[in-house]
Amino acid sequence: MKRALRYTSTVSALPATVPFTGPESMERAATGQPFAARLGANESVYGPSPRVVQAIADAGPDVWMYGDPEAHDLRHALARHHGLIADAIVVGAGIDGLLGTLVRLLVAPGDPVVTSAGAYPTFAYHVAANGGALHAEPYRDAFEDPTALVAKARETHAKLVYIANPDNPMGSFHSAAVIQAMIADLPDDCALALDEAYIDLAPPGAAPLFDMGDPRVIRLRTFSKAHGLAGLRVGYAIGAPVTIRMFERVRDHFGVGRLAQTAAIAALQDVEWLRHVKAQVAAARLELADIAARHGMAALPSATNFVTIDCGRDGLFARRVLNGLLARGVFARMPLVAPLDRCIRISCGRPQDHAVFETALQGVLADLAGPDTDAGA
């Protein structure tokens, strides 16, 4: 007898792919050695607050217990931090986990969904897994185009629109006024997933005021970036209580463990460490811009903890640069959709990380300029 599982038709039709190949997989596939500079996942190399490390150590003996499924203490700490009520917040396993829950809530097979071509691919991954019909609008220069996204939502009768502010992979940001105008122009029955993963690192005036009376807007935030907790997977969504209550129907109630909740509370309380990290990121962005300029490239303005560098040619050339960096032990990434793929993306690091990156970049560019290489092809 031939045995086989009966997968859904939606899943059976999907390609065997994941949004990202992790650096550990890349290391194993190459030399088996760690990268000399890990600058591709926009983690915070500055680490978590020492208070967070101590809180994790203190809570270590309690890991035999599941985490609080309601994340009561963390939600209330976040509510105090933002001046909201706890019923406007739901905690999840990073923004990726929350996006998966949100898509399950809103997207059935065939439902239209709008995003930007080249935007954060995990969102598209979840939409595809639920059989949604994804419509993508191009960036305008280095920016997602809110006007075009809203117009496409109206044209397609979309149930959900996704935008990241600040943006990944380009590092750009829109003002709060622009985002607020986008919200006002959305169809009444269309939800907005506003990904604010990098908002802690953006200039003042990038985040609109919270409006708990609008059930269409779901704002997604994380402890993975500025707070340095990428390895613990803890994020949260902010929205109208009537919307947040719907998450309870389908979310993973034990998806955020005890240590993650404890660490997030400690991180939220250490405002001095956040100020320190923001200063480190600001200095690192300037350093990376200087490195790019020294090698004939242009760093785009960044409101995140990474810098997107325009390699000055086409996507093929940028991919050769990226592959050369990987071969020299520098983990980096690049946008995947033209014309954004003329760029590479480098996470902010320490001076020693940047030195490794610059040495590798210099070697890559020398190789590509060699007499036997058509670097512009």
C-alpha positions in Angstrom: 0.0 0.0 0.0 1.3 3.4 -0.9 1.0 5.8 2.0 0.7 9.6 1.5 -0.6 12.5 3.5 -3.4 14.6 2.0 -2.1 18.1 2.1 -4.4 21.1 1.4 -4.5 22.1 -2.3 -3.1 25.5 -1.3 0.0 24.0 0.5 0.5 21.4 -2.3 0.7 24.2 -4.9 3.4 26.2 -2.9 7.1 26.0 -3.8 9.4 24.4 -1.2 10.8 27.7 0.1 11.2 29.8 3.3 11.4 33.5 3.5 15.1 33.6 4.6 18.0 31.2 4.7 19.5 31.6 8.2 23.2 32.4 8.7 23.7 29.1 10.5 22.5 27.2 7.4 24.8 29.3 5.2 27.8 28.6 7.5 27.1 24.9 7.5 26.9 24.9 3.7 30.1 26.8 3.3 33.1 26.2 5.6 31.2 25.1 8.8 32.8 28.1 10.5 31.0 31.1 12.0 30.9 34.2 9.9 33.6 36.7 10.8 31.0 39.5 10.8 27.3 38.7 11.2 25.7 41.7 9.5 22.8 40.3 7.6 19.8 39.8 10.0 19.5 43.2 11.6 20.1 41.8 15.0 21.5 44.1 17.6 25.2 43.2 18.0 25.2 45.5 21.0 23.3 42.9 22.9 20.5 43.1 25.5 20.6 45.3 28.6 22.7 43.9 31.5 19.5 44.1 33.5 17.9 41.7 30.9 20.7 39.3 31.2 20.4 39.2 35.0 16.6 38.9 34.8 17.0 35.8 32.5 19.5 34.3 34.9 17.2 34.9 37.9 14.3 33.3 36.0 16.3 30.4 34.7 15.2 27.9 37.4 11.6 28.5 36.5 11.8 27.4 32.9 10.1 24.1 33.8 6.9 26.1 33.8 5.1 27.3 30.7 4.9 31.0 30.2 1.8 32.9 31.2 -0.6 32.3 28.2 -2.1 35.8 28.7 1.3 37.5 29.1 -0.4 39.5 31.8 2.6 41.2 33.3 4.2 42.0 30.0 1.0 43.4 28.5 0.4 45.6 31.4 4.0 46.8 31.4 3.5 47.7 27.7 0.2 49.4 28.4 1.9 51.6 31.0 4.8 52.3 28.6 2.5 53.4 25.8 -0.3 55.0 27.9 -2.8 52.4 26.6 -5.1 49.8 28.2 -3.8 46.2 28.3 -6.8 45.1 26.2 -5.3 46.9 23.3 -2.2 44.7 23.2 -1.5 41.1 22.3 1.9 39.4 22.7 3.2 37.0 20.1 6.3 35.2 18.9 7.9 38.2 17.2 6.3 40.1 14.4 6.6 37.1 12.2 4.3 35.1 14.5 1.9 37.9 14.8 1.7 38.4 11.1 0.8 34.7 10.7 -2.0 35.1 13.2 -3.3 38.3 11.5 -3.3 36.6 8.1 -5.2 33.6 9.5 -7.8 36.0 10.9 -8.4 37.9 7.7 -7.3 36.0 4.6 -9.2 33.1 3.1 -8.3 31.5 -0.2 -8.6 33.9 -3.0 -8.9 37.0 -0.8 -7.0 40.0 -2.2 -4.1 41.4 -0.2 -1.8 44.3 -1.0 1.9 44.9 -0.3 4.9 46.4 -1.9 7.1 44.5 -4.4 10.3 43.7 -2.5 8.9 44.4 1.0 9.5 42.1 3.9 8.9 38.6 2.4 7.6 36.9 5.5 4.3 38.7 5.1 3.9 37.4 1.5 4.9 33.9 2.8 2.0 33.9 5.2 -0.5 35.2 2.6 0.6 32.5 0.2 0.2 29.8 2.8 -3.4 30.9 3.3 -4.1 31.0 -0.4 -4.5 34.8 -0.5 -4.2 36.7 -3.8 -1.2 39.0 -3.4 -1.0 42.3 -5.3 2.3 44.1 -5.1 3.0 47.8 -5.9 6.5 49.0 -6.8 8.5 51.2 -4.5 8.9 54.9 -5.4 12.6 55.4 -5.3 13.6 53.9 -1.9 10.2 54.3 -0.3 7.1 52.2 -0.1 4.3 54.1 -1.8 1.3 54.6 0.5 -0.8 56.3 -2.2 -0.3 53.5 -4.6 -1.0 50.9 -1.9 -4.3 52.5 -1.0 -5.3 52.8 -4.7 -4.5 49.1 -5.2 -6.6 48.2 -2.2 -9.5 50.1 -3.6 -9.1 48.6 -7.0 -8.9 45.0 -5.8 -11.2 45.3 -2.8 -8.3 44.1 -0.6 -9.0 42.9 2.9 -5.5 43.7 4.2 -2.6 46.0 3.3 0.9 45.7 4.6 3.5 48.5 5.0 6.6 48.8 7.2 7.6 52.1 8.6 10.6 52.4 8.9 11.0 50.2 5.9 12.9 46.9 5.5 14.9 46.4 3.2 15.5 50.0 2.3 15.8 51.7 5.7 13.6 54.7 4.6 10.7 56.1 6.6 7.5 58.1 6.2 6.4 60.8 8.6 3.5 60.2 10.9 1.4 62.6 8.9 1.9 60.5 5.7 1.0 57.3 7.5 -2.0 58.9 9.1 -3.2 60.1 5.7 -2.8 56.6 4.4 -5.0 55.3 7.2 -7.6 57.9 6.5 -7.7 57.0 2.8 -8.1 53.2 3.4 -11.4 51.6 2.5 -13.6 51.2 5.6 -13.5 47.4 5.4 -9.7 47.1 4.7 -7.2 46.4 7.5 -3.7 47.9 7.7 -0.8 45.9 9.1 1.6 48.6 10.1 5.0 47.0 10.8 6.9 49.2 13.2 9.8 46.8 14.0 12.3 49.6 13.7 10.3 52.4 15.2 12.5 52.7 18.3 15.4 53.7 16.0 13.5 56.1 13.8 13.6 59.9 14.2 10.9 61.6 16.2 7.7 62.1 14.2 7.7 58.8 12.4 4.9 57.1 14.5 1.4 58.4 14.3 -0.6 58.7 17.6 -2.4 55.6 18.8 -6.1 55.6 17.8 -7.8 52.8 19.7 -11.1 53.6 18.1 -10.1 52.4 14.6 -10.4 48.6 14.3 -8.7 48.6 10.9 -5.2 49.4 12.1 -2.9 46.7 13.7 0.5 48.0 14.7 3.2 45.4 15.1 6.3 45.9 17.3 9.2 43.8 18.5 11.9 43.4 21.1 14.2 41.8 18.5 15.8 45.0 17.2 16.7 47.9 19.5 16.2 45.8 22.6 18.5 43.0 21.4 16.2 40.0 22.1 16.0 38.5 18.6 16.9 35.1 20.0 13.9 35.0 22.3 11.1 35.8 19.7 8.8 38.3 21.5 6.7 41.0 19.9 3.4 42.6 20.3 0.5 44.0 18.3 -1.4 47.2 19.2 -5.0 47.8 18.1 -8.5 48.5 19.0 -9.6 46.1 21.7 -12.4 44.7 19.5 -9.7 43.7 17.0 -7.2 42.4 19.5 -9.9 40.1 21.0 -10.1 38.3 17.7 -6.5 37.2 18.1 -7.6 35.1 21.0 -9.5 32.8 18.7 -6.5 31.6 16.7 -3.2 32.7 18.3 -0.7 30.3 19.9 -1.4 30.9 23.5 1.9 29.4 24.7 4.0 30.8 21.9 6.0 33.2 24.1 7.9 31.5 26.8 8.5 32.5 30.4 12.1 33.7 29.9 11.0 35.8 26.9 8.3 37.5 28.8 10.6 38.2 31.7 13.3 39.5 29.5 10.9 41.8 27.6 9.7 43.4 30.8 13.3 44.0 31.9 14.2 45.5 28.5 11.2 47.8 28.6 12.3 49.2 32.0 15.9 49.9 31.1 15.4 53.2 29.2 19.1 54.1 29.6 20.2 51.0 27.7 17.8 51.8 24.8 19.3 55.3 24.7 22.8 53.7 24.6 21.9 51.4 21.7 20.3 54.2 19.7 23.5 56.2 20.0 25.6 53.2 18.9 23.3 52.7 15.9 23.5 56.3 14.9 27.3 56.2 15.0 27.4 52.9 13.1 25.2 54.3 10.3 27.7 57.1 9.8 30.6 54.6 9.7 28.9 52.4 7.2 28.1 55.4 5.0 31.7 56.4 5.1 32.8 52.9 4.1 30.4 52.9 1.2 31.6 56.4 0.0 35.3 55.3 0.2 34.5 52.5 -2.2 32.5 54.5 -4.7 29.1 53.4 -3.4 26.2 55.4 -1.9 24.6 54.7 1.5 20.9 55.5 1.5 19.5 57.5 4.5 18.5 55.0 7.2 16.0 55.1 10.1 16.8 51.6 11.1 19.7 49.5 12.5 21.0 48.7 9.0 22.2 50.7 6.1 21.2 49.9 2.5 24.1 50.6 0.1 23.5 51.3 -3.6 26.2 49.5 -5.5 25.8 51.8 -8.4 25.0 49.2 -11.1 22.4 46.5 -11.6 21.2 43.6 -9.6 23.6 41.1 -11.1 26.5 43.2 -10.0 25.1 43.7 -6.5 24.6 40.0 -6.2 28.2 39.4 -7.1 29.2 41.8 -4.4 27.0 40.0 -1.9 28.3 36.6 -2.9 31.9 37.8 -2.6 31.2 39.1 0.9 29.7 35.8 2.0 32.7 34.0 0.6 34.9 36.2 2.7 33.0 35.5 5.9 30.7 38.5 6.0 27.0 37.7 6.4 24.9 40.3 4.6 21.7 40.4 2.6 20.2 42.3 -0.3 16.7 43.3 -1.6 15.4 40.7 -4.0 13.3 42.7 -6.4 14.5 45.0 -9.2 15.3 47.9 -9.1 15.9 47.6 -5.3 18.3 44.7 -6.0 21.0 47.2 -7.1 21.7 47.4 -3.3 23.1 45.4 -0.5 22.0 45.7 3.1 24.5 45.8 6.0 23.4 45.7 9.6 24.9 48.1 12.0 27.8 46.6 13.9 30.8 47.4 16.1 33.9 49.0 14.7 35.6 45.6 14.5 32.7 44.3 12.5 32.8 47.2 10.1 36.6 46.7 9.7 36.0 43.1 8.6 33.3 44.3 6.2 35.4 47.0 4.6 38.4 44.6 4.1 36.1 42.1 2.5 34.4 44.7 0.4 37.7 46.0 -0.9 38.7 42.5 -1.9 35.4 41.8 -3.6 35.6 45.0 -5.6 39.2 44.4 -6.6 38.2 40.9 -7.9 35.2 42.3 -9.8 37.4 44.9 -11.4 39.9 42.3 -12.6 40.9 42.0 -16.3 39.0 38.7 -16.7 35.8 39.9 -15.0 33.0 41.8 -16.8 31.8 43.5 -13.6 29.1 45.4 -15.4 27.5 42.4 -17.0 
